[in-house]
Amino acid sequence: MAGVLTVCLFLAIIVSVIVSQIIDALYQKSVGILSFPADIASRRKYRRTVLAVFLFGALWLSAAGGYDLAAVLRIFVVVLFMATVICTDFEQQVIFDRLMLPFALLAVPFFFCDASLAVGDKLLAATAGGGIFFALAIIT
């Protein structure tokens, strides 16, 4: 069990460092749309820690829950994208399309991998979730 804990922690730290560098690169390319461009350095000081905690939690809980590797990877990817979006939204009040596109593309295979729900239920959930965000985009 200690070996699994070490692997989860190591993977969470490595991925959080890589994702943090990707976020910094996105900020550098998109300075014009940032809400707080002068505060990038001060606002990112906890980013790696927050990402690592989210990722470690996802890995540890899914591995300890006895899920198979495919389920652990699905959980990890979803938490990775959500934590990244949370960080950019919290730091600069921006959610980058370059982050959302891979997430949307990965939703397609995830849709077919999970057999626990009927296809109609998945389509209804996707339509409802997308509709809520579409309505928010129109309103704001």
DSSP file with accessible surface (Angstrom, degrees, kcal/mol):
  #  RESIDUE AA STRUCTURE BP1 BP2  ACC     N-H-->O    O-->H-N    N-H-->O    O-->H-N    TCO  KAPPA ALPHA  PHI   PSI    X-CA   Y-CA   Z-CA
    1    1 A M     >        0   0  156      0, 0.0     4,-2.1     0, 0.0     5,-0.1   0.000 360.0 360.0 360.0 -34.4    0.0    0.0    0.0
    2    2 A A  H  >  +     0   0   72      1,-0.2     4,-2.3     2,-0.2     5,-0.2   0.853 360.0  55.4 -66.4 -31.7    2.9    2.4    0.7
    3    3 A G  H  > S+     0   0   47      2,-0.2     4,-2.4     1,-0.2    -1,-0.2   0.906 107.3  48.3 -66.7 -39.7    4.2    1.8   -2.8
    4    4 A V  H  > S+     0   0   66      2,-0.2     4,-2.7     1,-0.2     5,-0.2   0.915 110.7  51.9 -65.8 -41.0    0.8    2.9   -4.3
    5    5 A L  H  X S+     0   0   72     -4,-2.1     4,-2.4     1,-0.2    -2,-0.2   0.930 110.8  48.0 -60.8 -43.5    0.8    5.9   -2.1
    6    6 A T  H  X S+     0   0   91     -4,-2.3     4,-2.8     2,-0.2     5,-0.2   0.917 112.2  48.3 -65.0 -44.3    4.3    6.9   -3.3
    7    7 A V  H  X S+     0   0   98     -4,-2.4     4,-2.8     2,-0.2     5,-0.3   0.927 112.2  49.6 -63.1 -44.1    3.4    6.4   -6.9
    8    8 A C  H  X S+     0   0    8     -4,-2.7     4,-2.4     2,-0.2    -2,-0.2   0.926 113.7  45.7 -60.8 -44.9    0.3    8.5   -6.6
    9    9 A L  H  X S+     0   0   86     -4,-2.4     4,-2.4    -5,-0.2     5,-0.2   0.935 114.0  48.1 -65.0 -45.6    2.2   11.3   -4.8
   10   10 A F  H  X S+     0   0  137     -4,-2.8     4,-2.5     1,-0.2     5,-0.2   0.939 113.8  46.6 -61.7 -46.5    5.0   11.2   -7.4
   11   11 A L  H  X S+     0   0   70     -4,-2.8     4,-2.6    -5,-0.2     5,-0.3   0.913 111.4  51.7 -63.6 -41.6    2.6   11.2  -10.3
   12   12 A A  H  X S+     0   0    0     -4,-2.4     4,-2.2    -5,-0.3    -1,-0.2   0.914 112.0  46.4 -62.6 -41.5    0.5   14.0   -8.8
   13   13 A I  H  X S+     0   0   78     -4,-2.4     4,-2.1     2,-0.2    -2,-0.2   0.944 113.7  47.5 -67.6 -46.6    3.6   16.2   -8.3
   14   14 A I  H  X S+     0   0   72     -4,-2.5     4,-2.2     1,-0.2    -2,-0.2   0.946 114.9  45.3 -61.0 -47.7    5.1   15.6  -11.7
   15   15 A V  H  X S+     0   0   24     -4,-2.6     4,-3.0    -5,-0.2     5,-0.3   0.903 110.6  54.3 -66.3 -37.3    1.8   16.3  -13.5
   16   16 A S  H  X S+     0   0    3     -4,-2.2     4,-2.1    -5,-0.3    -1,-0.2   0.897 108.8  48.8 -65.9 -35.5    1.1   19.4  -11.4
   17   17 A V  H  X S+     0   0   45     -4,-2.1     4,-2.0     2,-0.2    -1,-0.2   0.936 113.7  46.4 -67.4 -44.3    4.4   20.9  -12.4
   18   18 A I  H  X S+     0   0   84     -4,-2.2     4,-2.0     2,-0.2    -2,-0.2   0.939 114.1  46.9 -64.1 -46.1    3.8   20.2  -16.1
   19   19 A V  H  X S+     0   0   13     -4,-3.0     4,-2.6     1,-0.2    -1,-0.2   0.897 109.1  55.1 -65.7 -36.9    0.3   21.6  -16.0
   20   20 A S  H  X S+     0   0    3     -4,-2.1     4,-2.3    -5,-0.3    -1,-0.2   0.906 108.0  49.1 -62.4 -39.3    1.5   24.7  -14.1
   21   21 A Q  H  X S+     0   0  110     -4,-2.0     4,-2.2     2,-0.2    -1,-0.2   0.886 109.7  52.0 -67.4 -36.7    4.0   25.3  -16.9
   22   22 A I  H  X S+     0   0   85     -4,-2.0     4,-2.4     2,-0.2    -2,-0.2   0.924 109.4  49.7 -64.4 -42.7    1.3   24.9  -19.5
   23   23 A I  H  X S+     0   0    0     -4,-2.6     4,-2.5     1,-0.2    -2,-0.2   0.928 109.7  51.0 -62.2 -43.7   -0.9   27.4  -17.7
   24   24 A D  H  X S+     0   0   28     -4,-2.3     4,-2.2     1,-0.2    -1,-0.2   0.908 109.7  50.4 -60.2 -40.4    2.1   29.9  -17.5
   25   25 A A  H  X S+     0   0   47     -4,-2.2     4,-1.9     2,-0.2    -1,-0.2   0.908 109.8  50.3 -65.0 -40.2    2.6   29.5  -21.2
   26   26 A L  H  X S+     0   0   13     -4,-2.4     4,-1.2     1,-0.2    -2,-0.2   0.902 109.8  51.1 -63.9 -39.4   -1.1   30.1  -21.9
   27   27 A Y  H  < S+     0   0    0     -4,-2.5     3,-0.3     1,-0.2    -2,-0.2   0.909 108.7  51.1 -62.9 -41.8   -0.9   33.3  -19.8
   28   28 A Q  H >< S+     0   0  127     -4,-2.2     3,-0.6     1,-0.2    -1,-0.2   0.865 112.9  45.4 -65.1 -35.6    2.1   34.5  -21.7
   29   29 A K  H 3< S+     0   0  150     -4,-1.9    -1,-0.2     1,-0.2    -2,-0.2   0.694 120.5  39.5 -78.0 -19.9    0.4   34.0  -25.0
   30   30 A S  T >X  +     0   0   28     -4,-1.2     3,-1.5    -3,-0.3     4,-0.6  -0.148  65.1 136.6-126.2  39.2   -2.9   35.6  -23.9
   31   31 A V  G X4  +     0   0   66     -3,-0.6     3,-1.1     1,-0.3    -1,-0.1   0.861  68.8  64.7 -57.1 -34.6   -1.9   38.6  -21.7
   32   32 A G  G 34 S+     0   0   82      1,-0.3    -1,-0.3    -3,-0.2    -2,-0.1   0.751 104.6  43.1 -64.3 -24.7   -4.5   40.8  -23.3
   33   33 A I  G <4 S+     0   0  104     -3,-1.5    -1,-0.3    -6,-0.1    -2,-0.2   0.491  87.7 111.1-101.9  -1.6   -7.5   38.7  -22.0
   34   34 A L    <<  -     0   0   13     -3,-1.1    59,-0.1    -4,-0.6    58,-0.1  -0.447  59.8-146.8 -74.5 145.1   -6.2   38.2  -18.5
   35   35 A S  S    S+     0   0   54     57,-1.3    -1,-0.1     1,-0.2     3,-0.1   0.814  96.3  23.4 -78.3 -31.8   -8.1   40.0  -15.7
   36   36 A F    >   +     0   0   59      1,-0.1     3,-1.4    56,-0.1    -1,-0.2  -0.496  68.6 158.7-133.5  64.5   -5.0   40.5  -13.5
   37   37 A P  G >  S+     0   0   59      0, 0.0     3,-0.9     0, 0.0    -1,-0.1   0.822  76.6  54.3 -64.0 -28.4   -1.9   40.4  -15.9
   38   38 A A  G 3  S+     0   0   96      1,-0.2     3,-0.2    -3,-0.1     4,-0.2   0.692 106.7  53.4 -76.5 -15.7    0.3   42.2  -13.4
   39   39 A D  G <>  +     0   0   65     -3,-1.4     4,-2.3     1,-0.2    -1,-0.2   0.117  69.2 114.3-105.9  19.7   -0.4   39.7  -10.7
   40   40 A I  H <> S+     0   0   16     -3,-0.9     4,-1.2     1,-0.2    -1,-0.2   0.942  79.9  45.8 -57.5 -48.1    0.5   36.5  -12.5
   41   41 A A  H  4 S+     0   0   64     -3,-0.2     4,-0.4     1,-0.2     3,-0.3   0.919 115.7  44.4 -64.5 -43.4    3.4   35.7  -10.2
   42   42 A S  H >4 S+     0   0   68      1,-0.2     3,-0.5    -4,-0.2    -1,-0.2   0.836 113.7  50.6 -72.9 -29.3    1.6   36.4   -6.9
   43   43 A R  H 3< S+     0   0   81     -4,-2.3     3,-0.4     1,-0.2    -1,-0.2   0.680 106.4  54.8 -82.6 -17.2   -1.6   34.6   -7.9
   44   44 A R  T >X S+     0   0   91     -4,-1.2     3,-1.5    -3,-0.3     4,-0.6   0.471  73.7 102.4 -95.0   1.8    0.2   31.4   -9.0
   45   45 A K  T <4 S+     0   0  138     -3,-0.5     4,-0.2    -4,-0.4    -1,-0.2   0.770  91.6  33.3 -62.6 -25.4    2.1   30.7   -5.8
   46   46 A Y  T 3> S+     0   0  153     -3,-0.4     4,-2.7    -4,-0.2    -1,-0.3   0.402  91.3  99.0-106.6   2.7   -0.3   28.0   -4.6
   47   47 A R  H <> S+     0   0    4     -3,-1.5     4,-2.8     1,-0.2     5,-0.3   0.919  82.5  46.9 -59.7 -49.1   -1.2   26.6   -8.0
   48   48 A R  H  X S+     0   0  113     -4,-0.6     4,-2.6     1,-0.2    -1,-0.2   0.904 114.2  48.7 -62.1 -38.8    1.2   23.6   -8.0
   49   49 A T  H  > S+     0   0   88     -4,-0.2     4,-2.5     2,-0.2    -1,-0.2   0.931 112.3  47.5 -66.7 -44.8    0.2   22.6   -4.5
   50   50 A V  H  X S+     0   0   57     -4,-2.7     4,-2.4     2,-0.2     5,-0.2   0.939 114.4  46.8 -62.1 -46.6   -3.6   22.9   -5.3
   51   51 A L  H  X S+     0   0    0     -4,-2.8     4,-2.8    -5,-0.2     5,-0.2   0.933 112.6  49.8 -60.5 -45.7   -3.2   20.9   -8.5
   52   52 A A  H  X S+     0   0   16     -4,-2.6     4,-3.0    -5,-0.3     5,-0.3   0.900 110.8  49.7 -62.5 -39.6   -1.0   18.2   -6.7
   53   53 A V  H  X S+     0   0   97     -4,-2.5     4,-2.6     2,-0.2    -1,-0.2   0.941 112.9  46.2 -66.1 -45.9   -3.6   17.9   -3.9
   54   54 A F  H  X S+     0   0   88     -4,-2.4     4,-2.3    -5,-0.2    -2,-0.2   0.938 117.1  44.3 -59.5 -47.4   -6.5   17.5   -6.3
   55   55 A L  H  X S+     0   0    0     -4,-2.8     4,-2.6    -5,-0.2     5,-0.2   0.908 113.5  49.3 -67.9 -42.0   -4.6   15.0   -8.5
   56   56 A F  H  X S+     0   0   53     -4,-3.0     4,-3.3    -5,-0.2     5,-0.3   0.931 111.4  50.5 -62.1 -43.8   -3.2   13.0   -5.5
   57   57 A G  H  X S+     0   0   23     -4,-2.6     4,-2.5    -5,-0.3     5,-0.3   0.919 111.5  47.5 -59.8 -43.7   -6.7   12.8   -4.0
   58   58 A A  H  X S+     0   0   10     -4,-2.3     4,-2.0    -5,-0.2     5,-0.3   0.932 116.7  43.0 -64.0 -45.5   -8.2   11.5   -7.3
   59   59 A L  H  X S+     0   0   12     -4,-2.6     4,-2.6     2,-0.2     5,-0.3   0.943 117.2  45.4 -65.8 -47.6   -5.4    8.9   -7.7
   60   60 A W  H  X S+     0   0   66     -4,-3.3     4,-2.9    -5,-0.2     5,-0.2   0.932 115.4  45.2 -65.3 -46.8   -5.4    7.8   -4.2
   61   61 A L  H  X S+     0   0  124     -4,-2.5     4,-1.4    -5,-0.3    -1,-0.2   0.902 116.9  44.6 -66.8 -38.9   -9.2    7.5   -3.7
   62   62 A S  H  <>S+     0   0    3     -4,-2.0     5,-1.7    -5,-0.3     4,-0.2   0.896 116.6  45.7 -73.9 -36.4   -9.7    5.8   -7.0
   63   63 A A  H ><5S+     0   0   38     -4,-2.6     3,-1.2    -5,-0.3    -2,-0.2   0.918 115.1  47.0 -69.4 -41.5   -6.8    3.4   -6.5
   64   64 A A  H 3<5S+     0   0   55     -4,-2.9    -1,-0.2    -5,-0.3    -2,-0.2   0.783 104.0  64.1 -70.4 -24.6   -7.9    2.7   -2.9
   65   65 A G  T 3<5S-     0   0   51     -4,-1.4    -1,-0.3    -5,-0.2    -2,-0.2   0.507 113.6-116.7 -76.7  -5.2  -11.4    2.2   -4.1
   66   66 A G  T < 5 +     0   0   66     -3,-1.2    -3,-0.2     1,-0.2    -2,-0.1   0.719  56.6 160.2  80.6  19.7  -10.3   -0.8   -6.2
   67   67 A Y      < -     0   0  136     -5,-1.7    -1,-0.2     1,-0.1     2,-0.0  -0.386  42.8-107.4 -71.0 155.2  -11.2    0.6   -9.6
   68   68 A D     >  -     0   0  103      1,-0.1     4,-2.3    -2,-0.1     5,-0.2  -0.267  36.7 -97.7 -75.5 170.3   -9.6   -0.9  -12.6
   69   69 A L  H  > S+     0   0  126      1,-0.2     4,-2.6     2,-0.2     5,-0.2   0.881 122.4  54.2 -60.6 -39.4   -6.9    1.1  -14.5
   70   70 A A  H  > S+     0   0   48      1,-0.2     4,-2.3     2,-0.2    -1,-0.2   0.921 110.3  46.6 -62.8 -41.6   -9.3    2.5  -17.1
   71   71 A A  H  > S+     0   0    9      2,-0.2     4,-2.6     1,-0.2     5,-0.2   0.912 111.3  51.7 -67.4 -40.2  -11.6    3.9  -14.4
   72   72 A V  H  X S+     0   0   19     -4,-2.3     4,-2.7     1,-0.2    -2,-0.2   0.927 111.0  48.3 -62.0 -43.0   -8.6    5.4  -12.5
   73   73 A L  H  X S+     0   0   94     -4,-2.6     4,-2.7     2,-0.2     5,-0.2   0.907 111.0  50.2 -65.0 -41.0   -7.4    7.0  -15.7
   74   74 A R  H  X S+     0   0   56     -4,-2.3     4,-2.3     2,-0.2     5,-0.2   0.943 113.1  45.9 -62.1 -45.7  -10.8    8.4  -16.5
   75   75 A I  H  X S+     0   0   57     -4,-2.6     4,-2.6     1,-0.2     5,-0.3   0.930 112.9  50.8 -62.1 -44.1  -11.1    9.9  -13.0
   76   76 A F  H  X S+     0   0   21     -4,-2.7     4,-2.8    -5,-0.2    -2,-0.2   0.927 110.9  47.8 -61.2 -45.1   -7.6   11.3  -13.2
   77   77 A V  H  X S+     0   0   31     -4,-2.7     4,-2.5     2,-0.2     5,-0.2   0.929 112.7  48.1 -64.7 -43.3   -8.2   13.0  -16.5
   78   78 A V  H  X S+     0   0   54     -4,-2.3     4,-2.6    -5,-0.2     5,-0.2   0.949 114.8  45.0 -63.7 -46.0  -11.5   14.5  -15.4
   79   79 A V  H  X S+     0   0   35     -4,-2.6     4,-2.9    -5,-0.2     5,-0.3   0.907 111.3  54.9 -65.7 -38.1  -10.0   15.8  -12.2
   80   80 A L  H  X S+     0   0   31     -4,-2.8     4,-2.1    -5,-0.3    -2,-0.2   0.953 112.5  41.4 -58.9 -50.1   -6.9   17.1  -14.0
   81   81 A F  H  X S+     0   0   29     -4,-2.5     4,-2.5     2,-0.2     5,-0.2   0.922 116.2  48.8 -66.2 -42.8   -9.0   19.2  -16.4
   82   82 A M  H  X S+     0   0   87     -4,-2.6     4,-2.6    -5,-0.2    -2,-0.2   0.918 112.1  48.3 -65.3 -41.6  -11.3   20.4  -13.7
   83   83 A A  H  X S+     0   0    1     -4,-2.9     4,-2.4    -5,-0.2    -1,-0.2   0.899 111.6  50.9 -65.6 -37.2   -8.5   21.4  -11.4
   84   84 A T  H  X S+     0   0    6     -4,-2.1     4,-2.4    -5,-0.3     5,-0.2   0.932 111.5  47.0 -65.2 -44.4   -6.7   23.2  -14.3
   85   85 A V  H  X S+     0   0   19     -4,-2.5     4,-2.6     1,-0.2     5,-0.3   0.913 111.1  52.4 -64.3 -40.6   -9.9   25.1  -15.1
   86   86 A I  H  X S+     0   0   82     -4,-2.6     4,-2.7    -5,-0.2     5,-0.2   0.929 110.1  49.0 -60.4 -44.2  -10.4   26.0  -11.5
   87   87 A C  H  X S+     0   0    8     -4,-2.4     4,-2.8     2,-0.2     5,-0.3   0.940 114.2  43.1 -63.2 -47.9   -6.9   27.3  -11.2
   88   88 A T  H  X S+     0   0    0     -4,-2.4     4,-2.4     2,-0.2     6,-1.1   0.899 116.1  48.9 -68.0 -36.5   -7.1   29.5  -14.3
   89   89 A D  H  X S+     0   0   77     -4,-2.6     4,-1.4     4,-0.2    -2,-0.2   0.920 115.8  43.2 -68.2 -41.7  -10.6   30.7  -13.4
   90   90 A F  H  < S+     0   0  163     -4,-2.7    -2,-0.2    -5,-0.3    -1,-0.2   0.918 119.5  42.2 -69.7 -42.4   -9.5   31.6   -9.9
   91   91 A E  H  < S+     0   0    5     -4,-2.8    -2,-0.2    -5,-0.2    -3,-0.2   0.904 139.5   1.8 -72.6 -45.2   -6.2   33.2  -10.8
   92   92 A Q  H  < S-     0   0    0     -4,-2.4   -57,-1.3    -5,-0.3    -3,-0.2   0.324  89.8-116.6-129.0   3.3   -7.2   35.2  -13.9
   93   93 A Q  S  < S+     0   0  122     -4,-1.4     2,-0.4    -5,-0.5    -4,-0.2   0.901  77.5 121.7  55.4  43.9  -11.0   34.7  -14.3
   94   94 A V        -     0   0   16     -6,-1.1     2,-0.5    -9,-0.1    -2,-0.2  -0.997  48.2-164.6-136.5 137.2  -10.3   33.1  -17.7
   95   95 A I        -     0   0   77     -2,-0.4     2,-0.2    -3,-0.1   -10,-0.1  -0.980  27.0-138.0-120.6 114.9  -11.1   29.6  -19.0
   96   96 A F    >>  -     0   0   11     -2,-0.5     4,-1.5     1,-0.1     3,-1.2  -0.508   9.2-142.7 -78.8 137.9   -9.0   28.9  -22.1
   97   97 A D  H 3> S+     0   0  139      1,-0.3     4,-2.6    -2,-0.2    -1,-0.1   0.832 103.1  65.3 -62.5 -32.3  -10.5   27.2  -25.2
   98   98 A R  H 34 S+     0   0  154      1,-0.2    -1,-0.3     2,-0.2    -2,-0.0   0.702 105.9  43.3 -65.7 -20.1   -7.2   25.5  -25.6
   99   99 A L  H <> S+     0   0   16     -3,-1.2     4,-1.0     2,-0.1    -1,-0.2   0.778 114.5  48.8 -88.4 -34.0   -7.9   23.7  -22.3
  100  100 A M  H  X S+     0   0   68     -4,-1.5     4,-2.7     2,-0.2     5,-0.2   0.828  99.8  64.7 -78.3 -31.6  -11.5   22.9  -23.0
  101  101 A L  H  X S+     0   0  109     -4,-2.6     4,-2.6     2,-0.2     5,-0.2   0.945 104.0  44.8 -60.7 -49.4  -11.0   21.5  -26.5
  102  102 A P  H  > S+     0   0   53      0, 0.0     4,-2.4     0, 0.0    -1,-0.2   0.905 113.3  52.7 -62.1 -35.4   -9.0   18.4  -25.4
  103  103 A F  H  X S+     0   0   52     -4,-1.0     4,-1.0     2,-0.2    -2,-0.2   0.929 110.5  46.9 -63.3 -42.9  -11.5   17.9  -22.6
  104  104 A A  H  X S+     0   0   58     -4,-2.7     4,-0.7     1,-0.2     3,-0.4   0.907 112.4  50.0 -65.9 -39.8  -14.4   17.9  -25.0
  105  105 A L  H >< S+     0   0  111     -4,-2.6     3,-0.7     1,-0.2    -1,-0.2   0.869 108.8  52.1 -67.7 -34.7  -12.6   15.6  -27.4
  106  106 A L  H 3X S+     0   0   60     -4,-2.4     4,-1.7     1,-0.2    -1,-0.2   0.712  95.6  71.0 -73.8 -18.4  -11.8   13.2  -24.5
  107  107 A A  H 3X S+     0   0   52     -4,-1.0     4,-2.1    -3,-0.4    -1,-0.2   0.835  88.8  64.1 -65.9 -29.4  -15.5   13.2  -23.6
  108  108 A V  H <X S+     0   0   85     -3,-0.7     4,-1.2    -4,-0.7     3,-0.2   0.968 107.3  37.3 -64.1 -53.2  -16.3   11.1  -26.7
  109  109 A P  H  > S+     0   0   62      0, 0.0     4,-1.6     0, 0.0     3,-0.3   0.893 115.1  56.2 -67.4 -32.0  -14.3    8.0  -25.8
  110  110 A F  H  X S+     0   0   46     -4,-1.7     4,-1.4     1,-0.2    -2,-0.2   0.865 100.6  60.4 -62.1 -35.1  -15.4    8.4  -22.1
  111  111 A F  H  < S+     0   0   47     -4,-2.1    -1,-0.2     1,-0.2    -3,-0.1   0.897 112.1  37.0 -58.1 -40.8  -19.0    8.4  -23.3
  112  112 A F  H  < S+     0   0  156     -4,-1.2    -1,-0.2    -3,-0.3    -2,-0.2   0.681 109.6  62.7 -88.8 -18.1  -18.5    4.9  -24.8
  113  113 A C  H  < S+     0   0   73     -4,-1.6     2,-0.8    -5,-0.1    -2,-0.2   0.825  88.8  73.1 -76.9 -32.5  -16.3    3.5  -22.0
  114  114 A D     <  +     0   0   57     -4,-1.4     3,-0.5     1,-0.1    -1,-0.1  -0.740  51.6 174.2 -91.6 111.5  -18.7    3.8  -19.2
  115  115 A A        +     0   0   98     -2,-0.8    -1,-0.1     1,-0.2     4,-0.1   0.364  57.9  93.3 -95.9   7.3  -21.4    1.1  -19.4
  116  116 A S  S    S+     0   0   92      2,-0.1     2,-0.3     0, 0.0    -1,-0.2   0.723  85.4  48.3 -76.0 -19.9  -23.0    2.0  -16.1
  117  117 A L  S    S-     0   0   91     -3,-0.5     2,-0.1     2,-0.0     0, 0.0  -0.906  89.6-108.6-118.8 151.7  -25.6    4.4  -17.7
  118  118 A A     >  -     0   0   58     -2,-0.3     4,-2.0     1,-0.1     3,-0.2  -0.367  31.3-115.2 -71.8 154.3  -27.8    4.0  -20.7
  119  119 A V  H  > S+     0   0   85      1,-0.2     4,-2.7     2,-0.2     5,-0.2   0.895 116.1  55.2 -58.8 -40.7  -27.0    6.0  -23.8
  120  120 A G  H  > S+     0   0   47      1,-0.2     4,-2.4     2,-0.2    -1,-0.2   0.899 107.1  49.8 -61.0 -40.3  -30.2    8.0  -23.5
  121  121 A D  H  > S+     0   0   90      2,-0.2     4,-2.3     1,-0.2    -1,-0.2   0.895 111.1  49.6 -65.5 -39.3  -29.3    9.1  -19.9
  122  122 A K  H  X S+     0   0   28     -4,-2.0     4,-2.6     2,-0.2    -2,-0.2   0.917 111.7  48.0 -65.2 -43.8  -25.8   10.1  -21.0
  123  123 A L  H  X S+     0   0   94     -4,-2.7     4,-2.6     2,-0.2    -2,-0.2   0.905 111.6  50.4 -64.7 -39.2  -27.2   12.2  -23.9
  124  124 A L  H  X S+     0   0  120     -4,-2.4     4,-2.7    -5,-0.2     5,-0.2   0.926 112.0  47.3 -64.2 -43.6  -29.7   13.8  -21.6
  125  125 A A  H  X S+     0   0   64     -4,-2.3     4,-2.8     2,-0.2     5,-0.3   0.914 113.1  48.6 -64.4 -42.3  -27.0   14.7  -19.1
  126  126 A A  H  X S+     0   0   63     -4,-2.6     4,-2.7     2,-0.2     5,-0.3   0.923 113.3  47.3 -65.0 -41.0  -24.7   16.1  -21.8
  127  127 A T  H  X S+     0   0  102     -4,-2.6     4,-2.6    -5,-0.2    -2,-0.2   0.928 114.1  46.7 -66.9 -43.2  -27.5   18.2  -23.3
  128  128 A A  H  X S+     0   0   51     -4,-2.7     4,-2.2    -5,-0.2    -2,-0.2   0.942 115.5  45.3 -65.3 -46.5  -28.6   19.5  -19.9
  129  129 A G  H  X S+     0   0   29     -4,-2.8     4,-1.9    -5,-0.2    -2,-0.2   0.937 116.8  44.7 -63.3 -45.9  -25.0   20.3  -18.8
  130  130 A G  H  X S+     0   0   42     -4,-2.7     4,-2.5    -5,-0.3    -1,-0.2   0.890 111.4  54.2 -64.9 -37.9  -24.2   21.9  -22.2
  131  131 A G  H  X S+     0   0   37     -4,-2.6     4,-2.6    -5,-0.3    -1,-0.2   0.893 106.2  51.9 -64.8 -38.7  -27.5   23.8  -22.2
  132  132 A I  H  X S+     0   0  106     -4,-2.2     4,-2.3     2,-0.2    -1,-0.2   0.945 113.4  43.4 -63.2 -46.6  -26.8   25.3  -18.8
  133  133 A F  H  X S+     0   0  148     -4,-1.9     4,-2.3     2,-0.2    -2,-0.2   0.870 112.6  52.9 -69.0 -34.5  -23.4   26.6  -19.9
  134  134 A F  H  X S+     0   0  142     -4,-2.5     4,-2.2     2,-0.2    -1,-0.2   0.928 109.8  48.8 -64.5 -43.0  -24.8   27.8  -23.2
  135  135 A A  H  X S+     0   0   44     -4,-2.6     4,-2.7     1,-0.2    -2,-0.2   0.913 111.0  50.3 -63.0 -41.5  -27.5   29.8  -21.4
  136  136 A L  H  X S+     0   0   86     -4,-2.3     4,-2.6     1,-0.2    -1,-0.2   0.892 109.1  52.0 -63.5 -39.0  -24.9   31.3  -19.0
  137  137 A A  H  < S+     0   0   65     -4,-2.3    -1,-0.2     2,-0.2    -2,-0.2   0.903 111.9  46.0 -64.9 -38.9  -22.7   32.3  -22.0
  138  138 A I  H  < S+     0   0  114     -4,-2.2    -2,-0.2     2,-0.2    -1,-0.2   0.929 114.2  48.1 -68.6 -43.0  -25.7   34.0  -23.6
  139  139 A I  H  <        0   0  134     -4,-2.7    -2,-0.2     1,-0.2    -1,-0.2   0.906 360.0 360.0 -65.1 -42.5  -26.7   35.8  -20.4
  140  140 A T     <        0   0  142     -4,-2.6    -1,-0.2    -5,-0.2    -2,-0.2   0.560 360.0 360.0 -91.9 360.0  -23.3   37.0  -19.6
